[in-house]
Every structure is written in C-alpha cells, then in structure tokens.
Amino acid sequence: MVLSSAQAAGQGPTSSSAAAGTAFEPGGDPLSPNRNLTPITSRLDAMGRLEVGGCLLSELVRRYGTPLYVLDEATLRATCRAYRESLERFYPGPSLALYASKANSSLAITALVAAEGLGLDAVSAGELLTALDGGMPPERIVLHGNNKSAEELALAVARGVTVVLDNWHDLELLEELAPEAGGPVRLMLRFTPGIECHTHEYIRTGHLDSKFGFDPDQLEPVLRHLVGCAWARLDGLHAHIGSQIFELDPHRDLAGVMADALGLARSLGHPCGDLNVGGGLGIRYVAGDDPPSIQAWVRTIAEAVAAACRERGLELPRLLCEPGRSLVATAGVTLYTVGSRKAIPGMRTYLSVDGGMSDNPRPITYQSLYTAVLADQPMGTETMESVTIAGKHCESGDVLLKDISLPPARSGEVLAVFATGAYNASMGSNYNRIPRPAAVLVHDGQADLVQRREQPEDLLRYDVLPARLTSVS
C-alpha cells in the first residue's frame, strides 16, 4: 500500500519529510482529526478508487471540473466537537472555542461551526460579514487585526461584536466611534507574551518582535488608560504564540504569563472574565508529522490555566481558544487534472496540473509539504515513479509537490492533495488572471456547491478602461 509523500522545494521547519512508500490507511481517528493524513470519511470503492464523504473524487471532477476544493462535513464537525468536548472535559470553568476564520472563510463553514456551538474570530470586514451572514451570533464573534479601519471598527461596534484591542491606534479610533455605540463597547486586549516556539518565522506571533499586540511593558499603561474610558468594557485578554505548533511546553508557559496579566487587570477594576489563549495547534501534512492530539493540546492548556489561576487566587475566567488550521485543514482535499509531462534525463520528471500557486500559495511561500495520490489509484501500483508536481503559473517556483512517488500518470488523471482545507482558498489569488476554483461540501454521498467557480470574464468585472485609451491611432 503506497501513499505519496509531498515534499515541496526545500525542507520546511514545521513539518518533517516522509519517504515515499508510507502505508495509506483511508479514514482515521474521528476524535483527533488533526493527526490524520486524510478526512475521516476517506474510503476506497469496490474498484479501489478514493471516496470522501461518500462521493467518488473522480466523479466530482466530472461534475465540477478542476481545480476543485472538496470539504468533508463529517471531518469538520468531528473536529469542532473534539475541541468543544475537550474543553468541557478538562477545564473546570466555562469555555468557548472560536474558529479562526482566516483559515477558510465561507458562509457554509460559518454555518457549520455555528451549529456545532463554536464562536468565530474575524480579521476584516469581509470575514466579519461572512460570519454574520452565515449565522454566527455576534456575541460569539471577535474582531482581530493590527490595522483595523474605522469602517471595520464601526461595523463591529454596531453589530455587537467584541473588538480585540491590538494597539493605541485601535483605542484612538474607538474613542471617536464610542459616542455612537449606545452602550459600552466590549473589548479584549491583545498583548505579546514573549514566548517563542519552533515554527516558521512568518507565523510566530508570540515573541516580542511581532507586529501583533501591545508589548508587555505597555500592558499596565493601557489597562490604566481604559479605567477612565466610560465607553469601554474590558471583558478579556488575548495572546497567541504562533501556528503549526507541535510543542506543548510553550502553552504551559503562556498560562502563567496570562494569569499574571489577568490578575493585574482585575486589580485595576476591569471585569476581565475571558482569557483567550489563541490557537496554533499543528496538523499532520505528511506521514512523518506527529502533532499533539486536540485532546492533549486542550488538556495542557486547560490544566495550566486552572493551576495558574489557583496559585494566584484568581476566580477562573472563561477559557477561549482560536483553532483555525487544526479545525479545517484535514477536512479539505484539492483535486487537479494532470496535464503535460516533461522528463529531464538524470534529473527529474515534471507533471503539470491545472492549478498551483494561485489556489495553494503555501509551498512557494512557506516551503510547505503535502501528501497526494492519484484519485483512482490511491494505493499505488507495482510500477511507481518519482515525479515533481508543477503548477501552471509563470513562475519557476510554482511547484506543489517535489519528488513524490506515484503510479505512471497519464494526461487527464486526477491528483488529490490532502490537508488543504486551511490557507489554500483563503490565501489564493488570481495570479496570471487565473480564476479561483469551485468548492463543494460532501456528506453521506451528497455534494453541495458552496463556492462557484470564477470564470475568466469575471476577472474583468472591476477593470475600468478610460475612454481616451480606446481610440486607435
């Protein structure tokens, strides 16, 4: 049994490489999907072809085309429940998991996570409107951002959304908006805890040299300033230490830092009933990855926060966390159609697909690794070859998977890349004026279109051609 191990150009610091020839076991543990390589509903049909959510992947391609984002509803719901139930089990006080919607923002995903009892964090007016229109109650939404506009803040205040204070600029803008709020604005204060973890430098957010949050030496001044702001109600504190983290110790350290801040805030008279520890739990992209389970991550944080509060004589706050990647990534599969082949004797063979960096910019940005199979030959064959999967964009670095083992693939075959539910659609672009893919939600043999495929003519919608340029010389 063979599962192709995707190794993007360069060894990324957040995933270990995995040799081709790894056993492929469809499905996985529904209690901690972030440790699976594939969605929990992955199965082989009678002909050995790959199904997800009861839908044959190659049939989805015939219906919807490629590239195609496929999202497995059962995996997404199972991950939501794993977070919710782990918090209820391991934390003795109230709790709430918030979906970090920057990972993948859509009406359908919002509706699912809202139905599972989670909240949501947004970082723009677009994400905020998507959350509200998707049915997320405003009291379960927080608005993040290191450079929020006055319009974004006004929208959040008008709709009763909690605003995460990131800097003094936020405060200055809110002080101008507050008289129109009609009541105290609910706030959460974000600060940098000074904790680093072993992850890619672009996704470390807890160390001191970060664009996010107040520095630790600003914490007391801003807390004292807020005491005199009748328009504000400081309901909580927030800190986040990074993304795609496999370590647990930094989260234990974070609990003590946040408990100290909580004690200071309460001593100054702020209610501060919420403590938001952010997200950052990693997932399994390739066979060699070994992230903690959701249960282990939640238990570590829950026990550390409870212990830190007890040691300081603090009443337990409501514990919030913000999973993004670990909540939605494993639920996603991206399908491509194989096109051209280029064999360079003594070097490598390139297989090109009909997508690439516009639908998944992570390999070229973070040197990210992925796992992939041919959808109708996922178990491999006796004859395998090493190939590099190239995108169709006009960039030499547009390589999705480097030196992976696949059965000999012909033009027209379907390639399935796993764990693409996070930061693929949300970070996508129209580079080379390539339209964005469609997305479908699969469940119990049914596929529902949740995002329409862009067409080339859609890309001209916002272009404006001045009349003076239309004359022919």
N, C-alpha and C positions, 0 to 999 in steps of 0.2 A: 504494500500500500504506500503510495507516494503523495506527498503534498509539497508543492513548490514553495520554496522559501525565498521571498523577495528581499533582495539586498540592494538598496538604492546606492548610487555612486557615493562612496565614502562610508566609513563606519560611523553611524550616528551615536552620540553619547547616551541616548535614552533607551536604546534597545540593543540587545546582543544579537550577533549574527547567528543564523541557524543553517546548518548544512542541508542540502537537498537530500531527499530520501526520508524525511520525517513521516511517521505514521499519521495518516489522515483519519480522524475519527469524527464524523459529522455530529453536530449537536454539541452537547457539553453540559456543564453544571448550571442548572437554572437558578441556583442560589447565589452564584457569584459570576455572572456572565463576563465580567471584565477579564477573567482568567481563561476564557475560551478563545480559540482562533476563529471560530465560525459562529453564526447565530444559532441559538439553541434548537431551532426547528430544522436545521440542515439535515437532509436525508438523501439517500440515493433511491431512484425509482427502480423498477424491475430491470431496466436496461443499463443501470449503473450511472445514470445521469443525475446531476445535482438539482435538488429542490430546496427551496427556502419558503417557509410559511405555506407549505403545501402547493407551491407554484413551481413548475419547471422553469429554470432560469432561461434556457434557450427558447422556450415558448414566450416568455416575457419579452425577449428581444424581438421575436417575430411580430409581436403586437405593438410594442412601444418604441422599437429602434434602440440605437446606442449612440453615444454613451448613455447609460441608464443607472440612476441611483435606485437601489432597492432597499427598503427599510422593513425589517421584520418586527411586526407589532408585538408578538409574544416576547421577544428578547427585550424590547424596550420596557414593556410592562413589568417583566420579571426583575429588571434592574431597578426600576422605581420602587418596587416592593421590597427588594433587598435593602435598599437604603432606609426606607420608612420603617420596616420591621426591625432592622438592626438598631436604629436609634431608639425605638420603643423598648427593645430588649435590654440594651446596655446602658442607657442613660436614665438616671432616676428622676429627671425633671422633664418638662415639656421640650419638644424638639420639632424641627421642620427642615426638610431638605429642599433646597431651591435648585432648580435646573439652570445651569449656566448656559443660557440660550445662544451665546456666541458660537457654541459648538455646532449648532444646526438649528436655525430659526425658521419655523413654518407654522401655519395655522394648525396643521394636522398634529405635529409634535406637541405644540402647546396644549391642544385639546386632550391628548393622551396623558401628558404628565399632570394636567389639572385634574383629570378624572381619577388619577391614582393618588391624589391628595398632596402633591408636591406644590411648592411655590416656584418662582422663576426670577432670575436676575437678567436684566437687560442693560445694554450699554449705549443705546441710541434711540432716537425717536422711532426708527423703523422697527427695531426689536420690541420696543415698548408697545407700539400699535399692534404688532403681530400678536403679542401676548394678550392684550386686552380684547382684540377681535377674536382670538382663539378661545376665549372663555376663561382665562385665568383671572380670579378675583383680584382686584387691585391691592387689597390688604395683604396678599401673598406675593407681591412683586416688589423688588428693589431696583433702583436705577443706579448703576455704576458709571464710571468714566472719569478720566483725568483732565478732560477739557470739555465739560458739558456746555452746551449753548444755552442762552437764555430761553430759547424756544423749547428745548428739551426739558429744562427745569420747570418751565411754566406748565407743560403738558403733564409732567409727573405730579406737580402740586395740585393741579386742577382735578386730576383723576384719583387722588388719594394714595399715591404710590410713595413708599419710603425712599428718600433720597440718601445715597451714600456720599457723605462729605469726603472729598478727596484732597482738597486744598483750600487756601484762603479765597481763591477766585470763586469757587462754589459759594462760599459764605457771602461774599460781596453781592453776587447776583441774586441769591435767595433773599437777602435783606431788602433788595429792591422789589422783589415779587411778593414778599410776605404780606404786605397790607391787603393784597387782593385775594389771599388764600382763604380768608374767612374762618380761620382756626389755626391751631399750632401745626406747623409742618413737621411730619415725622422724619427724623434723621437717624442715620447710623454713621459713625465716624470711622474712617479707614486710616490705619497707620502701618508703617513698615516695622516689623518686629525685629529685624536684624538677624534673621535666620536664613542660612543658605542650605541648599540641598543639591545633590548631584543630578542636574538636568541640563538641558540645552540653555546656553546663556540668554537666548531670546525669550525664554519662558520662565526665568527666575524672577519672581516678583516680591519676595520677602526680604531680600538683603537690602542694605542701606542705600546702595547706589541704584535706585529704581525711580522711574517716573511716577509710580503709583503711591498715593497715600502721604499723610503727614509723617515727617521724621519723628523719632522718639522724643527728641528734645522740644518738639513743638506740641506734644500731646497735652501737657498741663496748660500752656497758654491758650490753646484753642478751647479746652474744656472750661477754663475760667471765663473766656470771652462768651461762650454760649450760655453761661449762667445769667448774663444780663440780656439775653435775647428772648423777650416775651413771646415772639412769634415761633420759637423753635421748641421742639420736644426731642431730646436725645434719647432714643429708645435702645440704642445698642452700639457695639463696637465691632469692627471688622478687621481682619488681617488675612493675608493669603501668601503662601510661601513658594508657589511655583506650580508646575504642571508636569504630567507624565512622571510622577514620583513613585519610586519603588521602596523608599525607606520609610520607616515608622518613627524613628527617634526624633526627627525634626518636628513632628506633630506633638510629641510629648513635650518638647521644649516650648513649643508655641503656647501650650496650655498655661504654663506658669507666667509667661510674658503677658498674655491676655488677662489672666486673673489679676495681676498687679494693676493693669490699666483699668479693669472693671472696678477694683477697689478704690482707685483714685477718683474715677468718675462719680461713683456713688457718694464718696466722702464730700464732694462738692455740691451734692444735691440733685444730680441727674438720676432719673429713674433707671435707665440702662437695664432693661430686662432681657435684652438679647445679646448673645455672644456668637458671632459668625466667624468660623474658622476657615472659610474658603473651601476650595476643593483641591484638585491636584493629583488624585489617585491615578496611577498609570494603568494601562491595559496591555494585553498580550497581542503584539503585532506579528511576531514570528515565534517559532517553536522555542527558541532559547530564552524568551522573556519570562520572568517569574514575578509578576506583581503581587502584592498582598491581596487577599480577598476583600470584598466590600465589608464583610463582617469583621475581619481583622482590623481594617482601617477605622471603621466606625467605633469598634470596641476600644481601640487605642486612644482615640480622641475623647470618647465619652468618659472613660475611666480617668484619663489625665485631667480633664476639665473638672470633673466632680471632685477629684482629690485636691487639685489646686485651690478650688473654692473652699473646701472644708478646712484646709490648712490656714486659710486667711479669714475664716469665719464669715464667709460671704454666702448669702442665700443663692441657691442655684439659679442661674439665668436660663432662659430658653436657649437651647443649643441649636444653631443653624449651621448648615454646611452647603456648599455650592458645587456639586458634581456636574461636570459637563462631558468631557471626553469619556469618562468611565461609565456614564449613563447611556450614551447614544452610539458610541463608536462601533461596538461589536454588533449592534443591530444592523449595520449598514454593509452592503455589498455593492460594488460598482462593476457594471458589465460593459465590456468593449468588444468590438469586432476586429479581428486580426486582418490586416491588410498586406502591405508589402514585406518582403524579406530581403535582407542584404547580408550575405556571408562574406566575411573577410578572412581568408585562409590564414591559419595560425594565430588568429586573434579572437574574434567573436562573431556571432551571428545576431543581427538585429531583426526583431519582429516589430513592425509598427502597428499601432492601433489607432482608432479614430477619435481619440481624446488625448489627455496628457495634462500638462501643467495648468490649463485653464479650468479643468474640473478637479484636479488634485495638485495644488502647488506645493504640498509638503515635502516631497522628495527633493525638489530643486531648492527649497527654502531651508529645510532643516536636515537634509540628508536622511529622511525618514525611510524606514524599512517596512515592507509589506509582505503578505503571503498571498499567493494566487494559484489558481488551477484553470484548466480548460473545463468549461461548464459541463460538457458532455463526456469528458474523460477525466474526472477528478481523481480517480485512483491511479492514474498513470498507466503506462504500458511497459512491456519488456524493453522496448526501444525508447530511450529518453535522450534528449539533447539539451545542452546548455545554451540558453538564449538570453538576450537583453531586450526588455520591452521598452520601445521608444514611443514617445508621443508624436503627434503630427505637427507640432508647432515649430516655428522657425527659430529654434534655439538648440544648440548642441547639447546643452544641459537638460533638455526635456527628455529625461529618462525616468520611467516609473519604477522599473524593477531591473536590477542588474544581475546578470549571470545566474539565472534561475533554471531549474530543471523541469522541462515539460515534454510531453509526447510531441512528436513532429506535428506542427500545426500548419494547416492549410489556410489560405485566404478565405475569410468568411466564418471561421470558427469563433466561438465566444470565449473570451477570457473573463474570469471572475476574480476580482481583487477584494479581499476581506478587510474588515475593520475600517471601513471608510465612512462610517456614519457621522464622524466628527471632523470638523475643519477641512472638509473637502468642498461640499456645496457652499458652506458659509464663507470660505476663502477663495472661491472660484472667481473667474474673471472672463472677459470677452477678448482676451489677447488674440491677436490675429483676426479679430472680428469673428470669432467662432461662437455660435450660440450656446447658451447653457443647456445642460441635459434636462430631461424629464426626470421625475421621481415618482415611484409607486410605493404604496404601503401594502404589504402582503400579510394575509391572515387566513388560516383554515381554507386554503385553496382559492381565496379571492384576492385579486389585485385591484387596488383603487388608485387612480391617478391623483396625486396630491400636489404636484407641480408640473405645469405644462412645459413642453419643450419650446424653447425660443426658436424662432425662425430667422434666417438672415435678414429679412426685411424689417424684423422687429428692432434690429440694431440701428436702423436709420431713423427711428421714431423721434429721437430728440436732437438730431442734427438739424442745423439751420444753414441754408445756403443763401448768402446775401445776393440780392438781385444783380449787383454790379459784377459778380463773378460768373453769371450765367451767359453773358454776351460773348459771342465768338469773334475773335479778332480777325 
